[in-house]
Amino acid sequence: MQEVRTAGLAADRLRAAGYEVTTGVGKTGVVGLLRNGEGPTVMLRADMDALPIEEATGLPYASKVKAEDREGKTVPVGHMCGHDMHVAWLIGATALLAQARAAWRGTLMAVFQPAEETAEGAQAMIDDGLFDRFPKPAVVLGQHVMVARGRSPRQLTVCKSACSDAELMARCRRPASIPS
């Protein structure tokens, strides 16, 4: 529940794309609304945990951030387990959907959820009125990356989304103003 910097970055990007932004939902959660006429509300959700793990890749962009854990101990933290990708895809999707308003109608609700790994963030956002203060979504799409088996036993690939018990039909058309 300490995702203050990431929440600020998400809020800034949403505002820049024209969204109504509410911060501090369930402590550090962010909700962005893009109203685009009559139609359903679609909620896109990404988690943004920073986990207490030292990134030892040696890469120049590796997290060097430290934070205090619940016991008051200083620990290294980073957006591991795909959380960096989750935030990036939602920021990208919200920007593209804002640019493509001529292709859809309704309300887009972007939710950046803290503390997914401990399950505290979703509950905190719900307790703070997520579904009372904001439009009730007709559908919620929450992406999560994971490694999946490739075509051969030794090949791994990234699975960009998963679905447990839902049928989803989508029809999209790319406006001329959005390059392919």
One Martini backbone bead per residue (centre of mass of N, CA, C, O) as a GRO file, in nm:
protein
  180
    1MET     BB    1   0.055   0.066   0.015
    2GLN     BB    2   0.322   0.240  -0.142
    3GLU     BB    3   0.230   0.348  -0.452
    4VAL     BB    4   0.287   0.662  -0.500
    5ARG     BB    5   0.461   0.707  -0.753
    6THR     BB    6   0.298   0.532  -0.952
    7ALA     BB    7   0.029   0.674  -0.909
    8GLY     BB    8   0.130   0.949  -1.013
    9LEU     BB    9   0.200   0.859  -1.300
   10ALA     BB   10  -0.079   0.757  -1.379
   11ALA     BB   11  -0.234   1.021  -1.328
   12ASP     BB   12  -0.077   1.196  -1.527
   13ARG     BB   13  -0.144   1.032  -1.785
   14LEU     BB   14  -0.450   1.056  -1.766
   15ARG     BB   15  -0.471   1.362  -1.772
   16ALA     BB   16  -0.321   1.398  -2.049
   17ALA     BB   17  -0.572   1.219  -2.190
   18GLY     BB   18  -0.857   1.334  -2.037
   19TYR     BB   19  -0.908   1.238  -1.755
   20GLU     BB   20  -1.076   1.163  -1.476
   21VAL     BB   21  -0.917   1.197  -1.152
   22THR     BB   22  -0.867   0.959  -0.879
   23THR     BB   23  -0.710   0.959  -0.576
   24GLY     BB   24  -0.681   0.751  -0.295
   25VAL     BB   25  -0.805   0.474  -0.352
   26GLY     BB   26  -0.739   0.283  -0.103
   27LYS     BB   27  -0.494   0.509  -0.074
   28THR     BB   28  -0.327   0.433  -0.387
   29GLY     BB   29  -0.544   0.444  -0.582
   30VAL     BB   30  -0.659   0.466  -0.932
   31VAL     BB   31  -0.908   0.666  -1.113
   32GLY     BB   32  -1.021   0.668  -1.456
   33LEU     BB   33  -1.233   0.881  -1.658
   34LEU     BB   34  -1.393   0.827  -1.988
   35ARG     BB   35  -1.627   1.013  -2.141
   36ASN     BB   36  -1.834   0.886  -2.444
   37GLY     BB   37  -2.119   0.878  -2.397
   38GLU     BB   38  -2.329   0.650  -2.465
   39GLY     BB   39  -2.288   0.354  -2.264
   40PRO     BB   40  -2.080   0.146  -2.144
   41THR     BB   41  -1.888   0.030  -1.878
   42VAL     BB   42  -1.531  -0.006  -1.884
   43MET     BB   43  -1.299  -0.200  -1.702
   44LEU     BB   44  -0.956  -0.137  -1.640
   45ARG     BB   45  -0.702  -0.349  -1.482
   46ALA     BB   46  -0.412  -0.275  -1.272
   47ASP     BB   47  -0.134  -0.369  -1.114
   48MET     BB   48   0.120  -0.192  -0.868
   49ASP     BB   49   0.329  -0.346  -0.729
   50ALA     BB   50   0.589  -0.342  -0.480
   51LEU     BB   51   0.837  -0.562  -0.426
   52PRO     BB   52   1.058  -0.729  -0.188
   53ILE     BB   53   1.293  -0.708  -0.436
   54GLU     BB   54   1.596  -0.765  -0.578
   55GLU     BB   55   1.740  -0.639  -0.864
   56ALA     BB   56   1.998  -0.856  -1.033
   57THR     BB   57   2.062  -0.782  -1.351
   58GLY     BB   58   2.234  -0.501  -1.419
   59LEU     BB   59   2.051  -0.313  -1.538
   60PRO     BB   60   1.999   0.026  -1.585
   61TYR     BB   61   1.668  -0.010  -1.504
   62ALA     BB   62   1.698  -0.114  -1.239
   63SER     BB   63   1.594  -0.129  -0.934
   64LYS     BB   64   1.693   0.105  -0.644
   65VAL     BB   65   1.469   0.089  -0.451
   66LYS     BB   66   1.363   0.184  -0.121
   67ALA     BB   67   1.179   0.048   0.165
   68GLU     BB   68   0.944   0.016   0.414
   69ASP     BB   69   0.830  -0.219   0.602
   70ARG     BB   70   0.617  -0.337   0.847
   71GLU     BB   71   0.885  -0.365   1.046
   72GLY     BB   72   1.092  -0.117   0.950
   73LYS     BB   73   1.249  -0.229   0.715
   74THR     BB   74   1.488  -0.197   0.477
   75VAL     BB   75   1.398  -0.251   0.129
   76PRO     BB   76   1.391  -0.373  -0.168
   77VAL     BB   77   1.219  -0.253  -0.473
   78GLY     BB   78   0.978  -0.379  -0.727
   79HIS     BB   79   0.814  -0.438  -1.039
   80MET     BB   80   0.716  -0.737  -1.027
   81CYS     BB   81   0.536  -0.985  -1.179
   82GLY     BB   82   0.447  -0.764  -1.416
   83HIS     BB   83   0.372  -0.476  -1.299
   84ASP     BB   84   0.509  -0.300  -1.511
   85MET     BB   85   0.338  -0.405  -1.751
   86HIS     BB   86   0.058  -0.335  -1.645
   87VAL     BB   87   0.099  -0.030  -1.636
   88ALA     BB   88   0.186   0.009  -1.931
   89TRP     BB   89  -0.067  -0.102  -2.075
   90LEU     BB   90  -0.274   0.092  -1.945
   91ILE     BB   91  -0.150   0.353  -2.040
   92GLY     BB   92  -0.163   0.280  -2.341
   93ALA     BB   93  -0.467   0.217  -2.366
   94THR     BB   94  -0.574   0.493  -2.269
   95ALA     BB   95  -0.444   0.660  -2.492
   96LEU     BB   96  -0.570   0.517  -2.739
   97LEU     BB   97  -0.871   0.550  -2.655
   98ALA     BB   98  -0.863   0.860  -2.651
   99GLN     BB   99  -0.784   0.885  -2.961
  100ALA     BB  100  -1.052   0.674  -3.036
  101ARG     BB  101  -1.347   0.802  -2.982
  102ALA     BB  102  -1.488   0.752  -3.266
  103ALA     BB  103  -1.499   0.415  -3.209
  104TRP     BB  104  -1.660   0.486  -2.931
  105ARG     BB  105  -1.890   0.418  -2.652
  106GLY     BB  106  -1.887   0.555  -2.325
  107THR     BB  107  -1.705   0.423  -2.038
  108LEU     BB  108  -1.384   0.457  -1.912
  109MET     BB  109  -1.225   0.250  -1.653
  110ALA     BB  110  -0.932   0.316  -1.481
  111VAL     BB  111  -0.743   0.077  -1.275
  112PHE     BB  112  -0.507   0.128  -1.012
  113GLN     BB  113  -0.385  -0.134  -0.816
  114PRO     BB  114  -0.295  -0.211  -0.513
  115ALA     BB  115  -0.196  -0.485  -0.344
  116GLU     BB  116  -0.227  -0.779  -0.487
  117GLU     BB  117  -0.049  -0.991  -0.331
  118THR     BB  118  -0.230  -0.934  -0.050
  119ALA     BB  119  -0.538  -0.830  -0.123
  120GLU     BB  120  -0.575  -0.528  -0.014
  121GLY     BB  121  -0.638  -0.331  -0.252
  122ALA     BB  122  -0.918  -0.418  -0.348
  123GLN     BB  123  -1.060  -0.392  -0.075
  124ALA     BB  124  -0.992  -0.094  -0.026
  125MET     BB  125  -1.141   0.011  -0.279
  126ILE     BB  126  -1.418  -0.099  -0.209
  127ASP     BB  127  -1.438   0.034   0.078
  128ASP     BB  128  -1.400   0.327  -0.084
  129GLY     BB  129  -1.623   0.304  -0.335
  130LEU     BB  130  -1.576   0.197  -0.628
  131PHE     BB  131  -1.902   0.104  -0.678
  132ASP     BB  132  -2.023   0.400  -0.579
  133ARG     BB  133  -1.843   0.649  -0.699
  134PHE     BB  134  -1.863   0.483  -0.960
  135PRO     BB  135  -1.929   0.335  -1.229
  136LYS     BB  136  -2.081   0.053  -1.328
  137PRO     BB  137  -1.959  -0.217  -1.471
  138ALA     BB  138  -2.016  -0.443  -1.736
  139VAL     BB  139  -1.696  -0.481  -1.749
  140VAL     BB  140  -1.395  -0.664  -1.650
  141LEU     BB  141  -1.045  -0.601  -1.728
  142GLY     BB  142  -0.772  -0.819  -1.619
  143GLN     BB  143  -0.447  -0.824  -1.657
  144HIS     BB  144  -0.192  -1.097  -1.681
  145VAL     BB  145   0.116  -1.201  -1.667
  146MET     BB  146   0.273  -1.506  -1.802
  147VAL     BB  147   0.421  -1.802  -1.814
  148ALA     BB  148   0.437  -2.023  -2.095
  149ARG     BB  149   0.417  -2.271  -2.298
  150GLY     BB  150   0.536  -2.365  -2.580
  151ARG     BB  151   0.587  -2.571  -2.853
  152SER     BB  152   0.813  -2.660  -2.672
  153PRO     BB  153   0.941  -2.783  -2.376
  154ARG     BB  154   1.179  -2.534  -2.383
  155GLN     BB  155   0.959  -2.325  -2.443
  156LEU     BB  156   0.891  -1.988  -2.372
  157THR     BB  157   0.611  -1.771  -2.305
  158VAL     BB  158   0.395  -1.500  -2.324
  159CYS     BB  159   0.102  -1.443  -2.145
  160LYS     BB  160  -0.127  -1.174  -2.160
  161SER     BB  161  -0.388  -1.356  -2.099
  162ALA     BB  162  -0.675  -1.459  -1.902
  163CYS     BB  163  -0.951  -1.703  -1.867
  164SER     BB  164  -1.204  -1.868  -1.687
  165ASP     BB  165  -1.549  -1.763  -1.702
  166ALA     BB  166  -1.573  -1.625  -2.009
  167GLU     BB  167  -1.738  -1.434  -2.258
  168LEU     BB  168  -1.576  -1.259  -2.531
  169MET     BB  169  -1.673  -0.991  -2.741
  170ALA     BB  170  -1.495  -0.822  -3.007
  171ARG     BB  171  -1.502  -0.503  -3.187
  172CYS     BB  172  -1.260  -0.357  -3.398
  173ARG     BB  173  -1.153  -0.033  -3.515
  174ARG     BB  174  -0.932   0.153  -3.701
  175PRO     BB  175  -0.858   0.454  -3.715
  176ALA     BB  176  -0.697   0.659  -3.932
  177SER     BB  177  -0.534   0.811  -3.688
  178ILE     BB  178  -0.427   0.515  -3.632
  179PRO     BB  179  -0.158   0.345  -3.647
  180SER     BB  180  -0.036   0.013  -3.732
   0.00000   0.00000   0.00000
